[in-house]
Amino acid sequence: MKKNLSLALVACVTLCGCYFNRDIDETIETDRYTLHLVSHNMFDHYEFDEQADTLLYTSTVPGLARFLGMDISNDTTMFVVDEAKQDFLPSYSAYIADRNPSQPDDYTPLLRAMMDRGILRADTVYKPLQLLELYDSARYARRMSGVDVDSSVLFHVEMKDGEPDPDRSFLCAISVVNQLRDTYRMPVSLGPGVRADLPIEVRWMNEDWPTDSLWLDDMGFRIVPDPQGRRMRIVEFNRCKGDI
């Protein structure tokens, strides 16, 4: 539960656009949510509803949409933005009030309302689904041997001499999926039997597929076509032309 603004700030991600000097104050309402989208120069003067469950997120409009979409994504849907454009788009503070926080997040109506308002555009394509499969459990066990894994957390990184300590750091399998989607726009999901919180080595994709795929193989993973022949729904968010 997001509960209050101070806690939500921990999850705040900032993508600094090259300009954000327009005075923007947009309010979008759905049955459950209220979204206030404000320019940074107006944020200090904004009054928040202390009674509502709140979330603060700072980003571009496409970045905000991807963040909202991630909460409703599933095995056959992914949300993307054109990363090359983000540094050239204005960045805003988005304040989201949730009037029904006891229910799981579902920002679909909010995304639709943004599109109806002409703030957001969503383009959809479908591609064959691929799966991240753990094909060699013995190889995986050897690579992870000695890593002190706390199963109560999804990732843990401790630094040693400026690098992640390999004996005390780990990510999780879902982070590999997210990195493959973000780095390569790969339509991939976890394969059967691969837990989202399965610990893996700390490593970030470096946009070099031969190197990244070799690392996956060394960890005992491989990318395979979905045996059911399913397709991945890929939604790319862009802002509409206009004041925002």
N, C-alpha and C positions, 0 to 999 in steps of 0.2 A: 504494500500500500504506500502511496506517495506521501500521504498524510499532511505534510506542510512544506512550505517553500524552502526552508533551510535544508531539509533532507533532500529535496529534489535537486538542489544546486549541485550535489555530489555527482549526479548523472548528467549535468549540463555539458554539452559539447559545443564549442565555438568554431565556426567556419567563418573567417574574417573576409568578407567581400571587399572588393577594392574601393567601394564607396557605400556609405549608408547615411547620407546627409538629408534625405527626404523626410519630411514629417509624416509618418505613416501611423495611423491608429485605426485598425480594422477589427471589428467584432463579428464573429461568426457563431451562430447558435444552432444546436441540435437539441433533441429531446433530453439528451444526457449531458452534453458538454457545452462549455462556452470557451471559445478561443479568442484571445486578444493578441493581435499581431501588431507590435509597436516598434518604431525605429529606436535605435539606441539612445539618441539624444532626448527622447521623451521618456525613457524607461524610469529614470530616477524620480520622476514626478507621478508615476502611476500608482494608483491605490488598488491593493489586492483584497479579495474577499477572504478574510481570515477564517470564515466558517466552512469554506469548501475545501475538498481534497484537491491539492494543487500540484502542478508540474510546471517547471520553467525549463525551456529548451531554447538555445540560441543557435541559429543556423540560417542558411538560405532557405527560400521557399521549397525547392526540391529536396534539400537535406532534411527539412522538417517533415515533409511528406514521407520520405523513406523511413525516418525514425518512427512515425506513426504507423506506417505499414508493417514494420517489423513485428509489432505486437500482435498482428492478425495473420502473419504469414504462416504457411504450412509446408508440408513436404513437396508440394507441387506448385508453389508460388514463390517468386522472389521479386524484390523491389530494388531498382537500380536508379542511379543518376549519372549524368555525364560529368565525371570528376574533373575533366579538363576545364569545364565552364565554371566550376564553383568559386574559384578565386576571383572571378570577374563579375559575380552577382552580389547584390546587396544582401547584407545579413541583418536579421531582425531578432528581437526577443519575443518568444511565443509563450504566453501564459495560458494554461489550460486548466479550467475548473471542472471537476468531475462530480456530478450530483448523485451518482450511484456507485461509489467506490467499492462496495462489497461484491460487485460483479466483475468478472474478468474484463480487461480492457478490450474494447472493440471500437476502433476509430474509423471504421468504414464510413458511417454517415458524415463524419467530420471531413474526411477526404472528399466525399461527394459534394458537400456544401462548399468546399474551397473551389472545386471545379465549376460548380454552378455560379459562384461569384465571379469567375473569370480570373482567379488568382493562380490556379494550378491546371496543368495539362497532364494527362496520363495516356501513354501509348502502349499498346499490348501486342506482344508476339508470343508464339508458342514454339518451343524447341524440344527435341527428344530428351527425356530425363536420363540423367546418369546417376550412379550411386557410388558413394565412398564405401568400399568393402574392406573388411579386415580379413585378408586371405591367408596370412601366416601368423598365427597367434604366438608361435615360439619365437619368431623374429621380433615381434612386438615386445614380448616379455623380456628378451635379452636387452633391448634398447631401453626399457623402462626399469630394469633391475637397479636397485640402489636408490631410486628416487623416492623420497619421503612424501607419500601422497596422503593428503587429508581429504577423505571422500566427502566431507561436509561442504567443500567449496568447489566451484567450477574452474577456478584457475588460481595459481599462486606463483608469484615470481619474487625471488630474492636475488639481489645482485652480489657479485663477487668480482672484484677488480674490473668494474665497469661492465660486466657481462652477467647474464642470468646464471646463477649457480645451478649446474646440471643435476646436482644431488638434492636440491631443495626447491626446484621450480617445475611447474607443469601448466599446460593449458588443458583444453578438453576437445573432444572430437568435433563438437558443433562449431568450435572456433575455426577448425580447418575448413569446414563447409562454408562458413561465412567468408573466410579469406579467399577461397576459390571463386566464390560468387563475386566478391568485390574486385579482386585482382584480374580475373580472367573472364568475368561474366559467364562462368560455367554453370549450366543448368543442373546442379548436383544437389543431392540430399543424402542423408545417412542411409546406409544399406541395412538390411535386416540383421538384428542382433547387435548392431553397433550403438551403444548407449551414447546419448548426447553428452553425458558427463564423463565419458571414458578418458582418463588422463593421457596426454601425449607430451612429447618434448616441446619446450618453448622454442618456437620458430615462426617467423613471419615470411609470407610469400614475397619474392623479390622480383616478380615479373620476368623471370627466366624459367620457362616451363621445363626444359631438360633438367635443370638443377632441382626445381621444385618437385618434379615427378620422381626423380631419383631419390630424394629424401622420403617421399611417401612410400616408395618401394622398400627402402631401408627400414622404415618403421613397420612394415608388414601390411601396408594399405595399397589399394589400387582402385582406379576408376573404371567402372564397368557399365554397359548399357542396362537400363531397367528391363528386367526379363518380362515384365507385363506390357512393355511398349508404351508406357505413359509419357505424357508430354509436360514440360514445365511451362507454366504461365509466367512470362517475364513482363513486368510493368515498369516502364521507365517514366520517371517524373520529371517534368520541366515546368518552369513558370510560364504563364501567359504573358504576352507583351502588354505593357500598361504601366501604371504608376508603381506597382509592386514587382 
